[in-house]
């Protein structure tokens, strides 16, 4: 799966072949084909792997309070230069390069994932897995918001709708950055979300609105 | 330009040829080539046309108050079933079909524009024009917010950052809808923006924070 990540960063999705991934993984193409019939099967498994990584990292934060968890989740969707975390994309990896390399990787990987998503209208397997990934990420964020509302840390809001705003705004900003080269988009949107959503949740926390 | 819009809805961007557009416009392919050397030139002109349409419609609202204008701008980025307007995409058209057809058109056109955007990293002309379009739309929204702050209708916020959140959140939601078929995304995000941004601007309006 790490090899798939590297191959996607290096070649993007459209030009990616099973052979590229086999080369990155240093295994034979026939061994790879033994595990995955097609590039599509492998990519779906890779998307599932990203989600598992997200879930693992999410579980690592279960001792944090809701505000800390929510801020951490937002930070994980940002490129390295805007974030204290070293994650990339929906689930990320732990590559430990310098900022510049990380950023280029964030952009290349983000673009590759968008390429997969552009195939979703025509390919059920991608669509279903991508919807599952977004749905689970949104559900975890909504759970954190609900926790915060229950403990009185946050004011009473529609958790699902709030989670959707956070995910879609950061997704839109990331897409703007990786397709149009507007590098400030994710950081600016995160700052706006902080002001209008996160701070607003906390500021009125516990008053039950 | 209307023919380009129809051809994009019918065929998407990748499969689109100059001949398709000539057919839709009911002109000869050689006449079309007389005006536009390449499909790229024509598409850039089309993106410019979308922006001009946006500007015209924006100017039509200059008698409205800032809150009304801002809500109208958000509504224009929504599909027909979520919106009272009949616009499509960044600038839209005035096709007057029933809701179902309009929605399918919103999705097909949205996907075609995303396809163009996916070419932006490799094609300067698309990137520059798409950045211009997004920049102008964002600037107009920021102007409306600044107007509202000046007249005391809105509380004092960073207008550019707020505009970016509005545009990117709606853009992310639209992309989620047209690629993954999550039809509720634009409406849900608009509702969240209403709650966290628009209502928050108005609620504290005039108190100078």
Interface residues (C-beta under 8 A of the other chain):
Chain A: X111 X114 X115 X117 X118 X120 X121 X127 X130 X131 X134 X157 X158 X160 X161 X162 X164 X165 X167 X168 X169 X170 X171 X172 X173 X175 X176 X178 X179 X180 X181 X182 X185 X188 X189 X191 X192 X193 X195 X196 X197 X200
Chain B: X111 X114 X115 X117 X118 X120 X121 X127 X130 X131 X134 X157 X158 X160 X161 X162 X164 X165 X167 X168 X169 X170 X171 X172 X173 X175 X176 X178 X179 X180 X181 X182 X185 X188 X189 X191 X192 X193 X195 X196 X197 X200
